[in-house]
Amino acid sequence: VVERVLSPGEKYTPNNCILDNIENQIIILTGPNMAGKSVYLRQIGLIVLLAQIGSYVPAKSAKIGMVDRIFTRVGASDNITTGESTFLVEMQEAANILNNATSKSLILLDEIGRGTSTFDGISIAWAITEFIHDNPEVAAKTLFATHYHELNEMAELFPRIKNYKVEVREYDDKVIFLHKVNPGSADHSYGIQVAQMAGLPLFVTNRAKEVLQNLE
């Protein structure tokens, strides 16, 4: 799908993925906006779905076991007519996952907890990840893309959680996206640089940098 919309000469960057129930159950994936985290999650989800229906998959090689369900929590949506906020919908989807997933499931989480305050969001995301790791009945293979870098600490505390990041390079206050997923953790999200690329006035982005320094 991505290849169809790329500019001529641009190639889709292939990435490996190792998920199992023994050592690599949960991957915490960090990296900037636009770096390719969501594409990576969808790539894995689609390949697993294709494999379950007996299709060929776009990979040099793949070893994929039986998956009973693919659970996703991606994108932002609300239900204004019934008074459900984006955050409530997100939590309802998360609740459905935690109440129905099994050790044979695949869970794809894209930004859990962003609809509330930072500390609330981090706390909920941490507790959800811990629950998936520690509860044998729900111990599904999980890919969790997040901007909460605090969650990278979990890899030191839980044996089956691993940190991966989408690689970027910084040149003169600009960000070059490499779209390559490697072990490790991203140190920041380059949100202000992405805002510059979107065309926000220079005053706003410069002032944002000052505010960021004060907050840090």
C-alpha positions in Angstrom: 0.0 0.0 0.0 2.8 2.4 0.9 4.8 1.6 -2.2 1.9 2.6 -4.4 2.0 6.2 -3.0 5.8 6.7 -2.8 7.5 9.1 -5.1 9.2 7.6 -8.1 12.6 6.2 -7.1 11.7 5.9 -3.4 11.7 2.4 -2.0 9.8 0.9 0.9 12.2 0.0 3.7 11.8 -3.6 4.8 12.1 -4.4 8.5 12.4 -7.6 10.5 10.3 -8.6 13.5 10.9 -11.2 16.1 8.0 -11.9 18.5 7.5 -15.0 20.6 6.1 -16.0 24.0 9.5 -16.9 25.5 11.9 -13.9 25.2 10.4 -11.3 22.9 6.7 -11.1 23.9 6.3 -7.3 24.0 8.1 -4.8 21.9 8.1 -1.1 23.0 8.6 0.9 19.8 9.7 4.5 20.1 10.7 7.1 17.5 9.5 10.4 16.1 6.2 11.2 14.4 6.3 10.3 10.6 9.3 7.9 11.2 7.2 4.8 10.3 6.0 3.3 13.7 2.4 3.0 12.5 3.4 1.6 9.2 5.6 -1.1 10.9 2.6 -2.1 13.1 0.3 -2.4 10.1 3.0 -4.3 8.2 3.2 -7.0 10.9 -0.6 -7.1 11.3 -1.2 -7.6 7.5 1.6 -10.2 7.1 0.2 -12.2 10.0 -3.3 -12.0 8.6 -2.2 -13.1 5.2 -0.4 -16.1 6.7 -3.5 -17.2 8.7 -5.5 -17.4 5.5 -2.8 -19.4 3.8 -1.6 -16.6 1.5 1.9 -15.8 0.4 3.5 -13.1 2.5 5.8 -10.3 1.4 9.0 -11.4 3.1 12.3 -13.2 2.3 11.4 -15.7 5.0 8.8 -16.0 7.7 7.9 -18.3 10.5 4.4 -17.6 11.8 2.5 -19.7 14.2 -1.3 -19.9 14.7 -2.8 -16.6 15.8 -6.4 -16.7 17.1 -7.1 -13.0 16.8 -5.4 -9.7 15.9 -6.3 -6.9 18.3 -5.6 -3.3 17.3 -5.8 0.0 19.1 -4.7 2.5 16.5 -5.8 6.0 15.4 -7.9 8.5 17.2 -11.7 8.4 17.0 -14.6 9.7 19.1 -18.4 9.2 19.2 -19.8 12.6 19.8 -23.4 11.6 19.4 -23.3 9.3 22.4 -21.0 11.6 24.4 -17.9 9.3 24.1 -14.6 11.2 24.0 -11.5 10.0 22.1 -10.0 8.9 25.3 -13.1 6.9 26.4 -13.2 5.1 23.0 -9.5 4.3 23.4 -10.0 2.9 26.8 -13.0 0.8 25.6 -10.9 -0.7 22.9 -8.1 -1.4 25.4 -10.6 -3.0 27.8 -11.8 -5.3 25.0 -8.2 -6.3 24.2 -7.3 -7.1 27.9 -10.6 -9.0 28.5 -10.4 -11.2 25.3 -6.8 -11.6 24.3 -5.0 -15.0 24.8 -1.4 -16.1 24.6 -2.1 -17.0 20.9 -3.2 -13.4 20.0 -1.4 -10.6 18.3 -1.9 -7.1 19.9 -1.0 -3.9 18.0 -1.1 -0.8 20.2 -0.5 2.6 18.7 -0.3 5.3 21.3 -2.2 4.2 24.4 -3.1 6.9 26.9 -2.5 10.0 24.8 -6.0 11.4 25.3 -5.5 12.3 28.9 -2.8 14.1 31.0 0.8 12.9 30.5 1.2 11.3 33.9 -2.2 9.6 33.7 -1.4 8.4 30.2 2.0 7.0 31.1 0.5 5.2 34.2 -2.3 3.6 32.2 0.1 2.5 29.4 2.6 1.1 31.9 -0.1 -0.9 33.8 -1.6 -2.2 30.5 1.8 -3.4 29.4 2.5 -5.0 32.7 -0.8 -6.8 32.7 -0.2 -8.3 29.3 3.3 -9.4 30.4 2.4 -10.8 33.8 -1.0 -12.5 33.1 -0.4 -15.9 31.6 -4.0 -16.0 30.1 -3.4 -12.7 28.3 0.3 -13.0 27.5 -0.1 -12.2 23.8 2.6 -11.1 21.4 2.4 -7.3 21.5 3.8 -4.4 19.5 3.4 -1.1 21.3 4.3 2.1 19.5 4.6 5.0 21.9 6.0 8.5 22.6 6.2 7.8 26.3 9.9 7.2 26.5 9.5 6.4 30.2 8.1 3.0 29.2 11.6 2.0 27.9 12.5 1.4 31.6 10.2 -1.6 31.5 12.7 -3.6 29.4 15.0 -3.6 32.5 12.3 -4.8 34.8 10.4 -7.4 32.8 12.2 -10.3 31.0 10.0 -10.5 27.9 9.8 -6.8 27.1 12.3 -5.4 24.5 13.0 -1.9 23.3 13.1 -1.0 19.6 13.4 2.3 17.9 12.8 3.8 14.4 16.1 5.3 13.3 16.5 9.0 12.4 19.4 11.3 11.8 19.6 15.0 12.8 21.2 17.6 10.5 21.1 21.3 11.3 17.8 21.2 13.2 16.3 19.0 10.5 15.3 15.4 10.8 16.1 12.7 8.2 13.8 9.6 8.6 15.6 6.3 7.8 12.5 4.1 8.5 14.7 1.4 9.9 13.7 -0.5 13.0 16.6 -1.5 15.3 17.0 -2.5 19.0 17.3 0.4 21.4 15.2 3.4 22.5 14.6 6.9 21.0 15.6 9.7 23.4 13.0 12.3 22.1 10.2 12.6 19.6 11.3 15.6 17.4 7.8 17.0 17.6 9.0 20.6 17.1 11.0 19.7 14.0 7.9 17.9 12.6 5.8 21.0 13.4 8.4 23.1 11.4 8.0 20.7 8.4 4.2 21.3 8.7 4.7 25.0 8.2 4.1 26.4 11.7 5.3 30.1 12.0 9.0 30.3 13.0 8.0 32.3 16.1 5.9 29.4 17.4 8.5 26.7 16.8 11.4 28.8 18.2 9.3 29.7 21.3 8.3 26.0 21.6 12.0 25.1 21.8 12.5 27.6 24.6 9.5 26.2 26.5 10.8 22.7 26.0 14.2 23.6 27.5 12.4 25.1 30.5 10.3 22.0 31.0 13.2 19.6 30.6 
